[in-house]
Amino acid sequence: MIKKSFSYIGIFFLNFLSLLPLSLLYPLATLGYYIIYYIYPYRKKVVHENLSNAFPQKSEAEIVSIEKKYFRYLCNLMVEVVKMSSISRSELKRRVKFKNLDQIEQYFNKGESVLACTGHYGNWELCMLALGAELSKPEYVIYKPLSNQIFDAWFYRIRTRFGNKFIPMRQTLRSLTAVKNEPTMFCFAGDQTPVGHETHYWIDFMHQPTPVLLGLEKIALQANRPIFYFEAKVIKRGYYEVDCIPLCLNPNATKEHEITHLQFALLEKTLNEAPAYWLWSHRRWKHKPVNAG
């Protein structure tokens, strides 16, 4: 009961903050950066280790520079997500611009469906929200529900404000079957870490053996739907550009695991170009292959 009360109080506070313009929220983000980086460090060792292993060619000074930039951006990301609760459609479209979405609309116009993938890069939440406001057909985003049901329901409401539909990962196949005769786009965040029993395939990603989910590839091969990769770029504070890149237009013509490797090759390219905007505080490499030394 006490936990529920704190959850509702927290949501009330977040909704109140959301009413403030980002120009007033960003100073809070700056304050938050100094708190979580200098005063009460938040997963600072995890971030440093992840960056050091992912960029072995970079000096210690370069790693620390990226680390600081990451924590600054993480705090910006937090206030931007809070703002999603009340952001208007017009402001959303002003802050998130898309390139080459016409490629997807061409399939929709023919009554065909597509698949899409992205990573936890930049403000993926804001970009997915904006995408729902741009596409002419439904966008189904595959996600892992939060353990706190109250916050999960609040977050679900925010994420679906402009037409998106969020589908729990375990309901993916059921949802695909339910709309198989309608033009849709199902979007996957492929860089999530598989739980133990889901770890069946490893790739070399950012100089490290990395377990990956194969759900996107399996569905693509079953349905032979074209796949697009959404590459996000941070233009400046609060402004993003998302490019729609063809990943694989004929999945049935690919070799085993080729789609998975293509997806992570694009993400790795993004990280090498601008590394500070990925979710480095996530323990992405906590699992090691059984045969690893």
ZIQUIUR-V713124 format. One record per residue. N is the residue number from 1. RES is the residue in one letter. PHI is phi in whole degrees, -180 to 180 (NA if undefined). Layout:
# ZIQUIUR-V713124
n:N res:RES phi:PHI
n:N res:RES phi:PHI
This chain:
# ZIQUIUR-V713124
n:1 res:M phi:NA
n:2 res:I phi:-64
n:3 res:K phi:-61
n:4 res:K phi:-63
n:5 res:S phi:-61
n:6 res:F phi:-64
n:7 res:S phi:-65
n:8 res:Y phi:-67
n:9 res:I phi:-64
n:10 res:G phi:-61
n:11 res:I phi:-67
n:12 res:F phi:-59
n:13 res:F phi:-65
n:14 res:L phi:-65
n:15 res:N phi:-64
n:16 res:F phi:-65
n:17 res:L phi:-60
n:18 res:S phi:-61
n:19 res:L phi:-73
n:20 res:L phi:-77
n:21 res:P phi:-69
n:22 res:L phi:-61
n:23 res:S phi:-62
n:24 res:L phi:-94
n:25 res:L phi:-78
n:26 res:Y phi:-64
n:27 res:P phi:-60
n:28 res:L phi:-65
n:29 res:A phi:-64
n:30 res:T phi:-63
n:31 res:L phi:-62
n:32 res:G phi:-60
n:33 res:Y phi:-60
n:34 res:Y phi:-65
n:35 res:I phi:-71
n:36 res:I phi:-82
n:37 res:Y phi:-101
n:38 res:Y phi:-106
n:39 res:I phi:-94
n:40 res:Y phi:-123
n:41 res:P phi:-55
n:42 res:Y phi:-106
n:43 res:R phi:50
n:44 res:K phi:-63
n:45 res:K phi:-67
n:46 res:V phi:-63
n:47 res:V phi:-62
n:48 res:H phi:-64
n:49 res:E phi:-66
n:50 res:N phi:-61
n:51 res:L phi:-66
n:52 res:S phi:-63
n:53 res:N phi:-75
n:54 res:A phi:-77
n:55 res:F phi:-129
n:56 res:P phi:-64
n:57 res:Q phi:-82
n:58 res:K phi:-90
n:59 res:S phi:-75
n:60 res:E phi:-62
n:61 res:A phi:-64
n:62 res:E phi:-67
n:63 res:I phi:-64
n:64 res:V phi:-64
n:65 res:S phi:-63
n:66 res:I phi:-65
n:67 res:E phi:-58
n:68 res:K phi:-65
n:69 res:K phi:-63
n:70 res:Y phi:-62
n:71 res:F phi:-66
n:72 res:R phi:-62
n:73 res:Y phi:-69
n:74 res:L phi:-57
n:75 res:C phi:-70
n:76 res:N phi:-60
n:77 res:L phi:-59
n:78 res:M phi:-61
n:79 res:V phi:-73
n:80 res:E phi:-68
n:81 res:V phi:-66
n:82 res:V phi:-60
n:83 res:K phi:-64
n:84 res:M phi:-58
n:85 res:S phi:-64
n:86 res:S phi:-132
n:87 res:I phi:-60
n:88 res:S phi:-81
n:89 res:R phi:-60
n:90 res:S phi:-66
n:91 res:E phi:-68
n:92 res:L phi:-61
n:93 res:K phi:-68
n:94 res:R phi:-72
n:95 res:R phi:-90
n:96 res:V phi:-124
n:97 res:K phi:-108
n:98 res:F phi:-114
n:99 res:K phi:-119
n:100 res:N phi:67
n:101 res:L phi:-66
n:102 res:D phi:-60
n:103 res:Q phi:-63
n:104 res:I phi:-74
n:105 res:E phi:-62
n:106 res:Q phi:-63
n:107 res:Y phi:-70
n:108 res:F phi:-59
n:109 res:N phi:-64
n:110 res:K phi:-92
n:111 res:G phi:78
n:112 res:E phi:-107
n:113 res:S phi:-105
n:114 res:V phi:-134
n:115 res:L phi:-116
n:116 res:A phi:-143
n:117 res:C phi:-143
n:118 res:T phi:-157
n:119 res:G phi:-125
n:120 res:H phi:-82
n:121 res:Y phi:-128
n:122 res:G phi:61
n:123 res:N phi:-94
n:124 res:W phi:-61
n:125 res:E phi:-67
n:126 res:L phi:-64
n:127 res:C phi:-68
n:128 res:M phi:-68
n:129 res:L phi:-62
n:130 res:A phi:-67
n:131 res:L phi:-63
n:132 res:G phi:-63
n:133 res:A phi:-83
n:134 res:E phi:-100
n:135 res:L phi:-75
n:136 res:S phi:-85
n:137 res:K phi:-123
n:138 res:P phi:-63
n:139 res:E phi:-109
n:140 res:Y phi:-106
n:141 res:V phi:-105
n:142 res:I phi:-85
n:143 res:Y phi:-146
n:144 res:K phi:-102
n:145 res:P phi:-61
n:146 res:L phi:-72
n:147 res:S phi:-70
n:148 res:N phi:-82
n:149 res:Q phi:-65
n:150 res:I phi:-68
n:151 res:F phi:-69
n:152 res:D phi:-64
n:153 res:A phi:-66
n:154 res:W phi:-64
n:155 res:F phi:-66
n:156 res:Y phi:-61
n:157 res:R phi:-62
n:158 res:I phi:-66
n:159 res:R phi:-65
n:160 res:T phi:-107
n:161 res:R phi:-62
n:162 res:F phi:-117
n:163 res:G phi:104
n:164 res:N phi:-64
n:165 res:K phi:-123
n:166 res:F phi:-103
n:167 res:I phi:-117
n:168 res:P phi:-56
n:169 res:M phi:-52
n:170 res:R phi:-73
n:171 res:Q phi:-105
n:172 res:T phi:-60
n:173 res:L phi:-64
n:174 res:R phi:-63
n:175 res:S phi:-69
n:176 res:L phi:-60
n:177 res:T phi:-65
n:178 res:A phi:-65
n:179 res:V phi:-120
n:180 res:K phi:-63
n:181 res:N phi:-98
n:182 res:E phi:-116
n:183 res:P phi:-71
n:184 res:T phi:-143
n:185 res:M phi:-128
n:186 res:F phi:-102
n:187 res:C phi:-115
n:188 res:F phi:-119
n:189 res:A phi:-95
n:190 res:G phi:-73
n:191 res:D phi:-91
n:192 res:Q phi:-70
n:193 res:T phi:-84
n:194 res:P phi:-66
n:195 res:V phi:-74
n:196 res:G phi:-46
n:197 res:H phi:-75
n:198 res:E phi:-95
n:199 res:T phi:-85
n:200 res:H phi:-121
n:201 res:Y phi:-146
n:202 res:W phi:-121
n:203 res:I phi:-130
n:204 res:D phi:-92
n:205 res:F phi:-134
n:206 res:M phi:54
n:207 res:H phi:67
n:208 res:Q phi:-141
n:209 res:P phi:-66
n:210 res:T phi:-132
n:211 res:P phi:-75
n:212 res:V phi:-133
n:213 res:L phi:-84
n:214 res:L phi:-110
n:215 res:G phi:-59
n:216 res:L phi:-60
n:217 res:E phi:-64
n:218 res:K phi:-62
n:219 res:I phi:-68
n:220 res:A phi:-61
n:221 res:L phi:-71
n:222 res:Q phi:-68
n:223 res:A phi:-101
n:224 res:N phi:52
n:225 res:R phi:-90
n:226 res:P phi:-62
n:227 res:I phi:-119
n:228 res:F phi:-121
n:229 res:Y phi:-109
n:230 res:F phi:-96
n:231 res:E phi:-101
n:232 res:A phi:-93
n:233 res:K phi:-130
n:234 res:V phi:-88
n:235 res:I phi:-79
n:236 res:K phi:-161
n:237 res:R phi:-55
n:238 res:G phi:86
n:239 res:Y phi:-129
n:240 res:Y phi:-136
n:241 res:E phi:-128
n:242 res:V phi:-122
n:243 res:D phi:-99
n:244 res:C phi:-93
n:245 res:I phi:-112
n:246 res:P phi:-63
n:247 res:L phi:-94
n:248 res:C phi:-161
n:249 res:L phi:-92
n:250 res:N phi:-139
n:251 res:P phi:-55
n:252 res:N phi:-67
n:253 res:A phi:-93
n:254 res:T phi:-93
n:255 res:K phi:-86
n:256 res:E phi:-58
n:257 res:H phi:69
n:258 res:E phi:-62
n:259 res:I phi:-63
n:260 res:T phi:-62
n:261 res:H phi:-66
n:262 res:L phi:-62
n:263 res:Q phi:-61
n:264 res:F phi:-76
n:265 res:A phi:-66
n:266 res:L phi:-68
n:267 res:L phi:-64
n:268 res:E phi:-63
n:269 res:K phi:-60
n:270 res:T phi:-61
n:271 res:L phi:-68
n:272 res:N phi:-69
n:273 res:E phi:-77
n:274 res:A phi:-148
n:275 res:P phi:-73
n:276 res:A phi:-73
n:277 res:Y phi:-106
n:278 res:W phi:-95
n:279 res:L phi:-86
n:280 res:W phi:-74
n:281 res:S phi:-80
n:282 res:H phi:-81
n:283 res:R phi:-81
n:284 res:R phi:-66
n:285 res:W phi:-113
n:286 res:K phi:-73
n:287 res:H phi:-96
n:288 res:K phi:-124
n:289 res:P phi:-60
n:290 res:V phi:-58
n:291 res:N phi:-90
n:292 res:A phi:-72
n:293 res:G phi:-50
